[in-house]
Structure formats: structure tokens, C-alpha cells
Amino acid sequence: MKKIDLTTRLGPLELKNPVLTSSGTYGFGEEYRAFFELSRLGAITVKGITPLPRLGNPPPRVAETPAGMLNAVGLQNPGVEAFLTTYLPRLEKLNTPIIVNISGFSLDDYGLLASMMPDHSCIAALEVNISCPNIKEGGLAFGTDPKSAEQVLAVTRKNTKLPLIAKLSPNVTDIVPLAKAVANGGADIISLINTLLGMRIDLDTGRPVLGNIMGGLSGPAVLPVAVRMVYQVYKAVSLPIIGMGGISCWQDAVEFMLAGASAISVGTANFINPLAPLEIISGLEEYCRRKGYNRVGELVGLAHR
């Protein structure tokens, strides 16, 4: 049987294959060890880390939708110090590159988080979540304003040597100016998309279902939006892309790669099928074999021909 080269290059980052897990859907990795050997993944992205511990939003935090889910967890996490002292030593044992999602509410927060992450550890890169509200600017999300997005990446870049992944919010009119802004700010890689803003209302109570009223929509419903944005960013920016948003099978992954993603990240599908990432790896390999490609990287951007 023909062997397919699954090695994936994302700027300064080299991974054994292009299948990652998405922040907020994979805990700290250990939660999935009972299902398979995690070293088979390209990388694991852990849940968002903030400077101080956060309890998150009031319940209910999750609601089903016809083709996905809404979540308003609110970045519940133990804080950066607990992450470094308690969780990072355990992550070192997984034999898998770790991507740490960092989330802040001011420029200083991002600089602090970046400076505290060790350069020499299992941490392969930092994913900079710019969907957080800038509390010093009235609550407007960093990721909806190109100038603010560029500032976040620039501050983070000054405080670490680790590769930086800018995670873009889809809650904008035009994704391209944001992609160009984070590239100018020092991002090495772009990941998109984060969740779309949505809500549901309980017909019996007449009140919003989520305790936070609104939450992030993920799952199959957002896939066409995510593919469109990956396609647009690939045309506009030369940085490698990690595509995400509704990926649940290898066919979805191929579609993202044809649109321009060099790697893909599995999120909501993990809740339904913990083996989805492995099935996607196998499916990508078989697709390449059937189509006559030697490397999975040959798929990237073919839809732009």
C-alpha cells in the first residue's frame, strides 16, 4: 500500500499530521486518554488560559441547536500559575505538541501570559484568542478591530519566541483586514474560525436559554461560513492557515484544505465522537492515495486553481 506523507509545515511549526484539536473542546488532553494514544494527533490545543483563575459564566452554559451547539462557558480555567505548575508537567508526558490558547482582557494580559510560557517545553505554539472584550476600551472585542488585533499580536510577539497562532473571530463584516492586521502584528499562523455569536429562547419561560443570554455557535452549521473565510484569507495573506468550524469527518477536512488550510482542527465533533480526529487522519490518507497524491500538503489551496 502506497505510503502518504502526512507531515505538515505551519511556518516554524512542523507536525506529524495536519489534524489538531480545538481549544475548549479537549480540556487539557488527559480527558481523552482513555480513547486512544494522544501521540497520534498532530497537536492538542488546550482550553483558554487567562492570567487569573476564572469560574466562567452562570449556567446554563450549553444549548443544542439543529446543527450544532451554543456555548457560553466564559473561559473557566485555573489561571496561568496553576496551569504551569499543575497541568504543564502532566502535558509533558503526552508525547504530543501542545498549543496553549491564551486569552486576555487588556494588552498587558497578553504580554504577561506570553512572557510566562516557557520556550523549552512541550508547548509548540501559542494560540492568541483575540475574541475577548478589551475592558479598557469599553468591551469591544479585540478581534473585531484590525488595529486592536494587530496591537495584541505585537505585544504578544515582544514577549515570547514561541510561534504565534492568531485565532480570528468570524463576527465581522470582512475577515481579510483582520487577517492582514495579525500578519503585520507578528503572527506566524492564522486559525479560523472561532464561534459565531448566537442565542436561543425557551418557549415555556420566554427567556434566553443560556445564562449569559448569548453564546458561541459551533458545529456543522458554521462549516460553510468557515470554508468561505479560509478561502478568502488564503487569497489575501501568505501565512499558513489552520481551518476549523464544523469539521466532523475527513470529507470536511479535505474541503478546508482545498480552500487553503494547511491543517485542520476538530472541535464540537469530539463531544459526539471522541475518535473523530483519528478517523479524519485515516480518511485524509486514503483520499490522497485514491487521488494519486504523495503528500497531504498537495491538497492545500487546490480550489484556487
BAFI-3210 file (N, C-alpha, C; in Angstrom, 3 decimals, decimal comma, padded with zeros to 6 digits):
// residues 305
n [1|2|3|4|5|6|7|8|9|10|11|12|13|14|15|16|17|18|19|20|21|22|23|24|25|26|27|28|29|30|31|32|33|34|35|36|37|38|39|40|41|42|43|44|45|46|47|48|49|50|51|52|53|54|55|56|57|58|59|60|61|62|63|64|65|66|67|68|69|70|71|72|73|74|75|76|77|78|79|80|81|82|83|84|85|86|87|88|89|90|91|92|93|94|95|96|97|98|99|100|101|102|103|104|105|106|107|108|109|110|111|112|113|114|115|116|117|118|119|120|121|122|123|124|125|126|127|128|129|130|131|132|133|134|135|136|137|138|139|140|141|142|143|144|145|146|147|148|149|150|151|152|153|154|155|156|157|158|159|160|161|162|163|164|165|166|167|168|169|170|171|172|173|174|175|176|177|178|179|180|181|182|183|184|185|186|187|188|189|190|191|192|193|194|195|196|197|198|199|200|201|202|203|204|205|206|207|208|209|210|211|212|213|214|215|216|217|218|219|220|221|222|223|224|225|226|227|228|229|230|231|232|233|234|235|236|237|238|239|240|241|242|243|244|245|246|247|248|249|250|251|252|253|254|255|256|257|258|259|260|261|262|263|264|265|266|267|268|269|270|271|272|273|274|275|276|277|278|279|280|281|282|283|284|285|286|287|288|289|290|291|292|293|294|295|296|297|298|299|300|301|302|303|304|305]
n.u [000,834|000,553|002,474|001,566|002,759|002,179|003,212|003,195|003,730|003,646|004,502|006,987|006,430|006,416|004,491|003,401|001,146|-001,772|-003,918|-005,519|-006,713|-009,385|-009,324|-010,992|-012,577|-011,255|-010,281|-007,535|-006,281|-005,763|-008,264|-009,091|-007,509|-008,330|-009,481|-007,748|-004,263|-002,769|-000,580|-000,857|-002,086|-001,808|-001,434|-002,386|-004,675|-005,037|-007,513|-008,599|-006,361|-006,135|-004,787|-005,557|-007,403|-010,606|-014,092|-016,004|-019,046|-022,490|-024,657|-027,431|-024,914|-024,632|-026,316|-028,350|-028,526|-030,178|-028,128|-025,675|-024,140|-024,574|-022,353|-021,529|-019,387|-017,480|-014,700|-013,768|-011,153|-008,067|-006,226|-003,038|-000,778|-001,459|-001,817|000,829|002,212|000,754|-000,660|000,957|003,305|002,088|001,137|003,518|004,028|002,477|003,550|003,045|002,772|001,893|-000,464|-001,050|-003,815|-004,200|-005,856|-006,888|-007,829|-006,844|-004,113|-001,851|-002,404|-002,061|000,650|001,787|000,942|002,208|004,902|005,222|005,103|007,061|009,913|011,184|009,738|006,936|005,243|004,341|003,409|001,675|-001,718|-003,387|-006,103|-008,200|-010,779|-011,737|-013,250|-012,032|-011,448|-010,520|-011,238|-013,932|-015,170|-015,286|-014,576|-011,248|-010,774|-012,505|-011,642|-009,220|-006,902|-006,707|-006,416|-003,946|-002,309|-002,511|-001,215|001,314|002,208|002,192|004,058|006,414|006,979|007,573|009,284|008,048|006,176|003,410|-000,070|-002,747|-006,018|-008,879|-011,890|-015,143|-017,099|-017,426|-017,654|-015,885|-013,368|-010,786|-009,247|-008,652|-007,097|-004,864|-004,016|-003,202|-001,138|000,649|001,135|002,753|002,031|002,543|000,997|-002,391|-005,503|-008,814|-012,322|-013,291|-016,094|-019,436|-021,599|-024,552|-027,959|-030,579|-034,070|-036,166|-039,226|-041,170|-040,549|-040,070|-037,683|-034,133|-032,184|-029,520|-027,514|-025,878|-027,143|-026,301|-024,212|-021,482|-021,791|-021,199|-020,179|-021,660|-023,288|-021,815|-019,891|-019,918|-019,551|-017,062|-015,394|-015,623|-014,368|-011,759|-010,991|-011,022|-009,039|-006,771|-006,288|-005,573|-003,514|-000,229|000,377|000,382|-002,594|-004,780|-007,612|-010,913|-014,146|-016,964|-016,008|-016,326|-015,745|-013,630|-014,163|-015,017|-012,631|-010,952|-012,236|-011,729|-008,948|-008,628|-009,665|-007,661|-006,493|-003,734|-003,698|-006,091|-008,591|-010,318|-013,323|-016,241|-017,155|-015,719|-017,163|-019,232|-018,149|-015,434|-013,384|-013,176|-010,972|-008,937|-010,208|-010,419|-007,736|-007,071|-008,880|-008,020|-005,563|-006,286|-007,802|-005,860|-004,294|-006,083|-006,497|-004,033|-002,032|001,090|001,755|000,018|000,014|-000,196|-002,814|-003,494|-005,083|-005,993|-008,470|-008,235|-007,220]
n.v [-001,193|002,202|004,657|007,612|010,864|012,557|014,649|017,953|021,339|024,329|027,295|028,062|025,748|022,256|019,417|016,028|015,225|016,758|017,118|018,571|019,387|021,422|024,378|024,481|022,325|020,079|019,948|019,516|017,613|015,171|014,185|012,651|010,474|007,892|006,969|006,800|006,650|009,631|010,666|010,226|012,326|015,398|017,744|019,044|021,414|023,226|024,221|027,676|029,898|032,246|035,186|035,144|032,826|031,711|031,425|031,305|031,693|032,091|029,198|028,095|026,853|025,668|024,929|023,066|023,108|022,917|022,050|021,836|023,447|025,798|027,600|029,084|029,198|030,855|031,049|029,466|028,510|027,402|029,451|031,029|030,449|028,086|026,451|026,250|025,061|022,788|021,531|021,647|019,988|017,459|017,448|017,270|014,585|013,467|013,209|014,710|017,552|020,601|023,155|026,240|028,058|031,426|033,948|037,241|040,346|042,776|044,554|044,247|041,859|039,903|040,226|039,483|036,760|035,598|036,012|034,339|031,747|028,907|028,644|026,281|023,446|021,162|022,840|023,917|026,074|029,248|029,977|032,785|034,161|036,412|037,127|038,096|040,564|043,893|045,309|047,794|049,395|049,763|047,299|046,308|043,690|042,558|041,255|042,286|044,606|045,751|047,304|046,971|044,190|043,861|045,153|043,454|041,120|042,172|042,930|040,428|039,089|040,436|039,363|036,658|033,831|031,786|030,189|031,991|031,760|033,304|033,506|033,995|035,921|035,271|037,123|039,522|041,972|041,786|039,523|039,687|042,182|041,830|039,511|040,426|042,344|040,895|039,500|041,566|042,244|040,236|037,554|034,060|032,082|031,560|030,878|029,884|029,315|031,118|030,777|031,620|034,281|033,654|032,810|031,239|030,866|029,931|028,377|027,917|029,446|031,855|033,111|033,771|030,841|030,392|031,218|033,369|034,749|035,190|033,139|031,155|029,829|026,653|023,728|021,660|023,580|025,918|025,392|026,051|028,839|029,016|027,701|029,462|031,753|030,822|030,376|033,035|034,269|032,796|033,654|036,283|036,559|035,446|033,708|030,452|028,485|027,291|025,510|025,553|024,761|023,273|020,826|017,414|015,045|013,253|014,191|016,811|017,877|017,652|019,463|021,918|021,996|022,099|024,606|026,128|025,677|024,547|022,835|021,246|021,656|019,892|020,270|020,628|018,130|016,293|015,907|014,333|012,180|010,828|009,616|010,900|012,615|010,686|009,151|011,044|011,521|009,018|009,043|011,241|010,289|008,065|009,340|010,892|008,819|007,582|009,609|009,962|011,516|012,225|013,541|014,996|017,704|018,522|019,013|021,513|024,494|023,877|024,498|027,004|027,035]
n.w [000,000|-000,876|000,758|002,394|002,837|005,658|007,010|008,218|007,610|009,302|008,974|011,245|012,561|012,728|012,188|012,834|011,491|009,909|011,690|014,340|017,678|018,939|020,965|024,108|023,647|024,269|026,797|028,897|027,427|028,783|029,379|027,240|027,042|027,563|025,283|023,022|021,977|022,508|021,227|018,584|017,400|015,514|016,992|020,224|021,301|024,139|026,626|026,944|028,554|031,157|032,858|035,627|037,740|036,552|037,088|035,201|033,198|034,417|034,786|032,688|030,442|027,998|024,972|022,759|019,150|015,920|014,159|015,555|018,374|021,092|023,140|026,249|028,081|029,222|029,525|031,702|033,790|035,383|035,681|034,890|036,540|037,965|035,755|034,764|036,901|037,680|035,487|033,132|033,651|033,478|030,900|029,514|029,455|027,501|025,001|022,714|020,611|022,166|022,023|023,400|024,238|024,702|026,528|027,006|028,666|028,327|026,791|028,356|029,667|027,658|027,060|029,521|029,806|027,580|028,230|030,397|029,493|029,007|026,833|026,192|026,229|026,144|024,897|021,839|020,443|020,750|020,826|020,062|021,388|020,149|020,510|022,828|025,037|025,144|028,015|028,715|026,685|026,577|026,182|023,588|021,375|020,857|018,473|016,554|015,505|013,359|014,082|016,882|016,970|015,682|017,536|019,765|018,820|018,336|020,903|022,151|020,563|021,270|023,700|023,652|022,210|021,036|018,381|017,014|016,844|015,440|016,391|014,683|014,863|013,553|013,639|012,107|009,444|007,283|006,910|005,914|006,349|009,078|009,073|007,652|009,459|011,790|010,684|010,127|012,750|013,730|013,736|013,132|012,126|011,141|012,630|011,962|011,884|014,882|017,153|016,015|016,959|018,760|019,840|021,832|022,635|025,273|024,889|026,822|029,123|027,972|028,025|027,391|026,682|027,516|030,345|030,037|028,105|025,307|023,160|021,791|018,593|017,288|015,372|012,696|011,380|011,017|009,178|006,279|006,396|007,628|005,744|003,611|004,707|005,182|002,538|001,574|003,182|002,545|-000,052|000,425|002,311|003,118|005,172|006,783|007,341|009,857|009,630|010,929|012,310|012,452|011,515|011,116|009,875|007,504|004,967|005,367|006,317|004,061|002,371|003,667|003,395|000,624|000,258|001,335|003,828|005,726|007,800|009,984|012,565|015,034|016,756|018,145|017,253|018,739|021,057|020,284|018,927|020,079|018,673|016,297|015,364|014,754|012,802|010,828|010,184|009,054|006,921|005,379|004,552|002,974|001,001|-000,306|-001,313|-003,059|-004,905|-005,952|-004,788|-003,201|-000,893|001,852|001,936|-000,674|-001,220|-000,377|-000,984|-003,564|-004,623|-005,584|-008,088]
ca.u [000,000|001,328|002,559|001,322|003,464|001,223|003,928|002,575|004,534|002,905|005,542|008,069|005,914|006,281|003,669|003,423|-000,005|-002,452|-005,155|-005,370|-007,968|-009,691|-009,383|-012,318|-013,285|-010,369|-009,742|-006,075|-005,814|-005,858|-009,645|-009,339|-006,505|-008,975|-009,998|-006,655|-002,958|-002,845|000,583|-001,237|-002,607|-000,824|-001,215|-003,543|-004,828|-005,704|-008,521|-008,054|-005,733|-006,146|-003,823|-006,106|-008,432|-011,956|-015,164|-016,819|-020,377|-023,519|-025,383|-026,939|-023,811|-024,644|-027,636|-028,310|-029,159|-030,454|-026,921|-024,513|-024,390|-024,169|-021,706|-021,163|-018,658|-016,892|-013,257|-013,440|-009,839|-007,395|-005,259|-001,751|000,162|-001,857|-001,536|002,261|002,718|-000,009|-001,074|002,033|004,111|001,350|001,090|004,829|004,036|001,579|004,346|002,310|002,914|000,805|-000,721|-001,735|-004,669|-004,125|-006,963|-006,710|-008,821|-006,080|-002,841|-000,925|-002,701|-001,435|002,097|002,111|000,765|003,258|006,198|005,270|005,141|008,456|010,305|011,648|008,820|006,070|004,465|004,844|002,964|000,606|-002,848|-003,801|-007,542|-008,488|-012,227|-012,083|-013,539|-010,997|-012,146|-010,046|-011,786|-015,388|-015,701|-015,234|-013,646|-010,009|-010,800|-013,403|-010,991|-007,876|-005,852|-006,581|-005,895|-002,520|-001,640|-002,428|-000,166|002,609|002,586|002,485|005,304|007,545|007,167|007,827|009,920|007,229|005,317|002,121|-001,236|-003,809|-007,330|-009,730|-013,334|-015,929|-018,169|-017,016|-018,166|-014,848|-012,301|-009,472|-008,456|-008,169|-006,004|-003,702|-003,580|-002,450|000,118|001,505|001,475|003,766|001,534|003,195|-000,041|-003,745|-006,538|-010,159|-012,894|-013,846|-017,543|-020,338|-022,466|-025,938|-028,747|-031,839|-035,057|-037,011|-040,618|-042,007|-040,262|-039,954|-036,403|-032,986|-031,799|-028,218|-027,399|-025,179|-028,031|-025,732|-023,058|-020,799|-022,339|-020,213|-020,780|-021,820|-023,965|-020,893|-018,865|-019,812|-019,001|-015,640|-014,720|-015,569|-013,373|-010,444|-010,751|-010,709|-007,773|-005,698|-006,030|-005,130|-002,381|000,676|000,599|-000,349|-003,906|-005,431|-009,050|-011,787|-015,529|-017,910|-015,374|-016,678|-015,349|-012,497|-014,624|-014,967|-011,222|-010,464|-012,816|-010,973|-007,602|-008,761|-009,915|-006,422|-005,966|-002,636|-004,057|-007,472|-008,781|-011,616|-013,842|-017,515|-017,289|-015,123|-018,178|-020,111|-017,335|-014,052|-012,430|-013,253|-009,667|-008,233|-010,913|-010,085|-006,366|-007,137|-009,609|-007,149|-004,536|-006,911|-008,192|-004,635|-003,895|-007,034|-006,351|-002,693|-001,118|002,104|001,788|-001,252|000,192|-000,536|-004,238|-003,720|-005,368|-006,294|-009,717|-007,909|-006,646]
ca.v [000,000|003,433|005,448|009,034|011,734|013,417|015,724|019,253|022,501|025,564|028,274|027,463|024,582|021,033|018,435|014,703|015,185|018,048|017,074|019,110|019,538|022,833|024,863|024,488|021,065|018,959|020,094|019,535|016,419|013,945|013,711|011,772|009,406|006,578|006,588|006,405|007,216|011,008|010,991|010,046|013,603|016,386|018,587|019,282|022,788|023,164|025,250|029,014|030,255|033,668|035,449|034,727|031,792|032,183|030,459|031,253|032,295|031,348|028,214|027,096|027,310|024,958|024,682|022,408|023,741|021,860|021,529|022,246|023,798|027,096|027,528|030,343|028,729|032,034|030,879|028,873|027,878|027,535|030,552|030,673|029,848|026,691|025,728|025,980|024,207|021,541|020,881|021,521|018,777|016,281|017,535|016,842|013,128|013,014|012,985|015,368|019,011|021,287|024,554|026,866|029,182|032,466|034,888|038,369|041,420|044,005|044,257|043,773|040,446|039,077|040,283|038,687|035,337|035,175|036,019|033,268|030,423|028,510|028,409|024,898|022,512|020,548|023,898|024,106|027,377|029,919|030,432|034,050|034,338|037,846|037,312|038,581|042,001|044,776|046,012|049,172|050,127|049,691|045,957|045,880|042,567|042,840|040,632|042,929|045,837|045,408|047,986|046,288|042,844|043,993|045,505|042,249|040,249|042,835|042,815|039,014|038,787|041,003|038,676|035,225|033,333|030,690|030,513|032,571|031,483|034,270|032,893|035,088|035,874|035,432|038,090|040,769|042,098|041,361|038,853|039,925|043,192|041,265|038,592|041,246|043,039|039,997|039,210|042,722|042,261|039,238|036,174|033,095|031,192|032,039|029,853|030,411|030,448|030,963|030,580|032,708|034,692|033,229|032,613|030,529|031,302|028,856|028,706|027,850|030,573|033,090|033,716|033,129|029,544|030,492|032,149|034,558|035,201|034,816|032,248|030,867|028,737|025,784|022,527|021,619|024,758|027,018|024,944|026,835|030,157|028,828|027,392|030,722|032,647|030,241|030,644|034,460|034,596|032,162|034,517|037,621|036,553|034,328|032,862|029,188|028,550|026,142|025,676|024,924|025,205|022,277|019,640|016,193|013,862|013,535|014,974|018,216|018,266|017,832|020,701|023,029|022,036|022,578|026,049|026,817|025,342|023,579|021,897|021,458|021,426|019,278|020,820|020,106|016,706|015,469|015,595|013,322|011,021|011,081|009,056|011,659|013,033|009,551|008,789|012,071|011,236|007,868|009,438|012,096|009,427|007,265|010,249|011,199|007,600|007,362|010,686|009,925|012,478|011,626|014,296|015,645|019,119|018,821|019,391|022,862|025,572|023,434|025,122|028,321|026,891]
ca.w [000,000|-001,006|001,979|002,188|003,767|006,346|007,694|007,948|007,980|009,569|009,276|012,024|013,271|011,944|012,882|012,192|010,591|009,954|012,471|015,686|018,413|019,164|022,337|024,708|023,377|024,561|028,142|028,898|026,730|029,588|029,397|026,106|027,012|027,638|023,967|022,133|022,291|022,036|020,398|017,180|016,905|015,085|018,172|021,090|021,775|025,434|026,859|027,092|029,830|031,481|033,945|036,917|037,612|036,231|037,309|033,996|033,207|035,148|033,982|031,743|029,593|026,727|024,403|021,454|018,001|014,935|013,509|016,334|019,769|021,608|024,446|026,904|029,267|029,849|029,777|033,001|033,765|036,685|035,705|034,292|037,504|038,175|034,516|034,645|037,984|037,832|034,243|032,153|033,870|033,014|029,435|029,010|029,349|026,431|023,787|021,642|020,677|022,858|021,689|024,521|023,884|025,721|026,421|027,913|028,612|028,090|026,139|029,384|029,937|026,624|027,255|030,710|029,510|026,663|028,918|031,396|028,863|028,758|025,435|026,014|026,874|025,134|024,257|020,480|019,941|021,481|020,027|020,664|021,243|020,120|020,571|024,164|025,101|025,679|029,090|028,790|025,538|026,598|025,972|022,191|021,219|020,119|017,161|015,597|015,061|012,874|014,838|018,177|016,721|015,406|018,790|020,602|018,305|018,508|022,315|022,413|019,853|022,007|024,972|023,510|020,992|020,531|017,236|017,386|016,010|015,693|016,187|014,234|015,095|012,328|013,887|011,446|008,079|006,340|007,650|005,313|007,067|010,342|008,756|007,309|010,675|012,673|009,980|010,391|014,167|014,054|013,758|012,243|011,621|011,411|012,773|011,794|012,596|016,210|017,072|015,626|018,058|018,579|021,062|021,736|023,624|025,790|024,576|028,020|030,015|027,212|028,364|026,738|027,248|028,163|031,451|029,540|027,036|024,012|023,230|020,542|017,795|016,649|014,806|011,237|010,829|010,703|008,235|005,041|006,717|007,900|004,476|002,862|005,285|004,890|001,111|001,429|003,840|001,762|-001,208|000,814|003,244|002,811|006,346|006,796|007,994|010,498|009,425|011,927|012,271|011,960|010,930|011,847|009,114|006,622|003,822|005,800|006,403|002,693|001,854|004,246|002,823|-000,751|000,359|001,678|005,147|005,752|008,861|010,432|013,987|015,333|017,998|018,642|016,902|019,791|022,059|019,712|018,550|020,506|017,713|015,045|014,829|014,154|011,576|009,837|009,745|008,142|005,725|004,577|003,956|001,928|-000,077|-001,058|-002,019|-004,151|-005,888|-006,515|-004,170|-002,337|000,364|002,171|001,651|-002,069|-001,298|000,140|-001,923|-004,932|-005,103|-006,141|-009,419]
c.u [000,879|001,291|002,413|002,057|002,463|001,887|003,398|003,461|003,632|003,924|006,678|007,687|005,807|005,557|003,660|002,252|-000,812|-003,702|-004,891|-006,721|-008,142|-009,778|-010,826|-013,096|-012,465|-009,741|-008,246|-005,510|-006,039|-007,256|-009,928|-008,363|-007,120|-009,405|-008,903|-005,362|-002,870|-001,650|000,277|-001,781|-001,481|-000,447|-002,518|-003,546|-005,635|-006,684|-007,860|-007,534|-005,744|-005,167|-004,290|-007,148|-009,797|-012,965|-016,069|-018,188|-021,369|-024,192|-026,802|-025,898|-023,833|-026,086|-027,473|-028,967|-029,387|-029,215|-025,681|-024,877|-023,974|-023,439|-021,382|-020,460|-017,982|-015,453|-012,957|-012,096|-009,116|-006,440|-003,882|-000,800|-000,176|-001,598|-000,065|002,756|002,030|-000,241|000,069|002,917|003,412|001,251|002,404|004,860|003,201|002,308|003,643|002,559|001,667|000,728|-001,539|-002,511|-004,610|-005,193|-006,787|-007,781|-008,160|-004,794|-001,836|-001,142|-001,985|000,086|002,535|002,035|001,878|004,601|006,344|005,368|006,575|008,726|010,654|010,780|008,011|005,217|005,087|004,495|001,927|-000,479|-003,436|-005,277|-007,862|-009,991|-012,682|-012,388|-012,395|-011,638|-011,706|-010,568|-013,293|-015,989|-015,730|-014,195|-012,429|-010,129|-011,774|-012,811|-009,559|-006,752|-005,618|-005,988|-004,392|-001,742|-001,475|-001,299|001,209|003,104|002,967|003,823|006,533|007,906|007,379|008,550|009,112|006,448|003,956|001,057|-002,304|-005,149|-008,345|-011,206|-014,076|-016,991|-017,801|-017,611|-017,184|-013,673|-010,917|-008,666|-007,907|-006,995|-004,730|-003,135|-002,750|-001,144|001,115|001,976|002,486|003,276|002,321|002,176|-001,384|-004,657|-007,907|-011,066|-013,182|-015,368|-018,281|-021,280|-023,913|-026,668|-029,982|-032,748|-035,955|-038,483|-041,526|-041,802|-040,256|-038,646|-035,278|-032,579|-030,500|-028,228|-026,744|-025,935|-027,513|-024,513|-022,482|-021,393|-021,213|-020,928|-021,022|-022,450|-022,991|-019,887|-018,803|-019,242|-017,489|-014,854|-014,573|-014,487|-011,949|-010,058|-010,318|-009,335|-006,597|-005,309|-005,322|-003,834|-001,527|000,916|-000,162|-001,591|-004,248|-006,926|-009,845|-013,184|-016,420|-017,310|-015,702|-016,255|-014,229|-012,908|-014,603|-013,528|-010,636|-010,973|-012,055|-009,588|-007,636|-008,980|-008,663|-005,840|-004,851|-002,851|-005,494|-007,567|-010,205|-012,092|-015,074|-017,686|-016,700|-016,139|-019,080|-019,358|-015,879|-012,995|-012,398|-011,880|-008,902|-008,883|-010,592|-008,665|-006,366|-007,816|-008,786|-006,106|-005,112|-007,322|-006,983|-004,198|-004,781|-006,861|-004,943|-001,727|-000,137|002,143|000,438|-001,180|-000,142|-001,988|-004,436|-003,916|-005,743|-007,562|-009,468|-007,333|-007,498]
c.v [001,257|004,248|006,926|009,839|012,718|014,593|017,082|020,373|023,725|026,629|027,598|026,150|023,385|019,987|017,125|014,509|016,472|018,105|017,468|019,046|021,002|023,175|024,888|023,214|019,848|019,054|020,317|018,236|015,133|013,338|012,692|010,596|008,016|006,074|006,141|007,071|008,608|011,424|010,820|011,337|014,498|017,307|018,682|020,753|022,761|024,322|026,592|029,298|031,774|033,920|034,958|033,636|032,426|031,059|030,330|031,865|031,474|030,327|028,716|027,682|026,711|024,772|024,025|023,287|022,650|021,270|021,997|022,537|025,232|026,873|028,933|029,991|029,896|031,862|030,385|028,160|028,152|028,720|030,078|030,004|028,390|025,857|025,318|024,996|022,847|020,814|020,673|020,298|017,501|016,265|017,068|015,339|012,601|012,747|013,530|016,866|019,648|022,733|025,145|028,082|030,204|033,522|035,992|039,420|042,795|043,596|043,708|042,297|039,543|039,070|039,424|037,200|034,819|035,059|034,864|031,873|030,046|028,230|026,950|023,958|021,852|021,595|024,221|025,481|027,951|030,316|031,649|034,281|035,829|038,116|037,843|040,084|042,773|045,661|047,468|050,032|049,934|048,350|045,480|044,772|042,986|042,389|041,228|044,222|045,529|046,055|047,290|044,893|042,891|044,309|044,284|041,346|040,861|042,723|041,377|038,628|039,284|040,190|037,175|034,930|032,208|031,122|031,012|032,251|032,507|033,620|033,993|034,834|036,049|036,521|039,484|040,785|041,542|040,782|039,232|041,012|042,686|040,324|039,367|041,938|042,129|039,569|040,343|042,762|041,219|037,816|035,312|032,247|031,847|030,835|030,526|029,284|030,070|030,870|031,843|033,031|034,300|033,108|031,779|031,006|030,128|029,233|028,689|029,066|031,908|033,818|033,052|031,843|029,652|031,525|033,455|035,223|034,762|033,926|032,013|029,660|027,973|024,559|022,665|022,872|025,837|026,644|025,771|028,236|030,040|028,543|028,664|031,646|032,125|030,536|032,096|034,803|033,991|033,028|035,814|037,647|035,318|033,397|031,542|029,287|027,218|026,380|024,932|025,512|024,161|021,030|018,404|014,922|014,255|014,360|016,475|018,717|018,523|019,152|021,923|023,140|022,515|024,097|026,828|026,513|024,305|022,514|022,185|021,126|020,944|019,759|020,106|018,612|015,791|015,057|014,462|012,030|011,293|010,548|009,830|012,091|011,892|009,126|009,782|011,866|010,100|008,240|010,319|011,260|008,636|008,137|010,580|010,001|007,391|008,381|010,761|010,950|011,737|012,270|014,953|017,143|019,508|019,269|020,883|023,882|025,160|024,069|026,485|028,233|027,611]
c.w [000,000|000,284|001,644|003,253|004,367|007,062|007,251|008,460|008,116|009,956|010,030|012,708|012,329|012,763|012,119|011,236|010,783|010,818|013,927|016,393|018,795|020,644|022,843|024,495|023,794|025,953|028,119|028,316|027,492|029,553|028,302|026,043|027,024|026,269|023,004|022,579|021,662|021,184|018,910|016,566|016,427|016,231|018,951|021,486|023,062|025,592|027,166|028,488|029,982|032,629|035,310|036,712|037,316|036,470|036,094|034,193|034,026|034,237|033,679|030,787|028,193|026,269|023,044|020,391|016,962|014,279|014,235|017,776|020,041|022,912|024,939|028,207|029,982|030,277|031,187|032,886|035,077|036,785|035,299|035,300|037,761|036,926|034,453|035,698|038,052|036,518|033,256|032,395|033,380|031,492|028,804|028,747|028,183|025,119|022,543|021,733|021,290|022,392|022,829|024,027|025,014|025,457|027,446|027,713|028,527|027,378|027,135|029,699|028,930|026,763|028,424|030,416|028,606|027,366|029,894|030,782|028,516|027,290|025,179|026,846|025,772|024,426|022,901|019,935|020,888|020,487|020,730|020,353|021,299|020,089|021,922|024,132|025,742|026,747|029,220|027,644|025,433|026,261|024,537|022,037|020,404|018,668|016,170|015,039|014,626|013,684|016,178|018,011|016,471|016,679|019,690|020,125|018,505|019,944|022,651|021,788|020,618|023,243|024,866|022,201|020,354|019,289|017,713|016,349|016,379|015,376|015,892|014,534|013,778|012,448|013,377|010,037|007,064|007,118|007,153|006,017|008,397|010,108|008,423|008,546|011,575|012,019|010,213|011,845|014,593|014,164|012,772|011,492|011,942|011,600|012,677|011,301|014,056|016,057|016,627|016,781|017,772|019,905|020,747|022,863|023,981|025,580|025,791|028,917|029,284|027,442|027,558|027,458|028,038|029,279|031,045|028,388|025,662|024,199|021,852|019,843|017,110|016,101|013,317|010,629|010,386|009,616|006,940|005,262|006,908|006,618|003,644|003,388|005,083|003,445|000,912|002,003|003,075|000,569|-000,812|001,609|002,985|003,998|006,223|007,662|008,640|010,369|010,477|011,815|011,636|011,371|011,760|011,124|008,148|005,412|004,149|005,810|005,021|002,129|002,376|003,622|001,378|-000,773|000,732|003,035|005,029|006,812|009,251|011,924|014,240|016,696|018,491|018,367|017,965|020,851|021,600|019,452|018,923|019,538|016,398|014,516|014,157|012,842|010,464|009,306|008,731|006,828|004,803|003,831|002,781|000,742|-000,954|-001,894|-003,247|-005,273|-006,491|-005,957|-003,267|-000,950|000,597|001,865|000,217|-002,226|-001,061|-000,988|-003,324|-005,494|-005,740|-007,557|-010,463]
res [m|k|k|i|d|l|t|t|r|l|g|p|l|e|l|k|n|p|v|l|t|s|s|g|t|y|g|f|g|e|e|y|r|a|f|f|e|l|s|r|l|g|a|i|t|v|k|g|i|t|p|l|p|r|l|g|n|p|p|p|r|v|a|e|t|p|a|g|m|l|n|a|v|g|l|q|n|p|g|v|e|a|f|l|t|t|y|l|p|r|l|e|k|l|n|t|p|i|i|v|n|i|s|g|f|s|l|d|d|y|g|l|l|a|s|m|m|p|d|h|s|c|i|a|a|l|e|v|n|i|s|c|p|n|i|k|e|g|g|l|a|f|g|t|d|p|k|s|a|e|q|v|l|a|v|t|r|k|n|t|k|l|p|l|i|a|k|l|s|p|n|v|t|d|i|v|p|l|a|k|a|v|a|n|g|g|a|d|i|i|s|l|i|n|t|l|l|g|m|r|i|d|l|d|t|g|r|p|v|l|g|n|i|m|g|g|l|s|g|p|a|v|l|p|v|a|v|r|m|v|y|q|v|y|k|a|v|s|l|p|i|i|g|m|g|g|i|s|c|w|q|d|a|v|e|f|m|l|a|g|a|s|a|i|s|v|g|t|a|n|f|i|n|p|l|a|p|l|e|i|i|s|g|l|e|e|y|c|r|r|k|g|y|n|r|v|g|e|l|v|g|l|a|h|r]
***
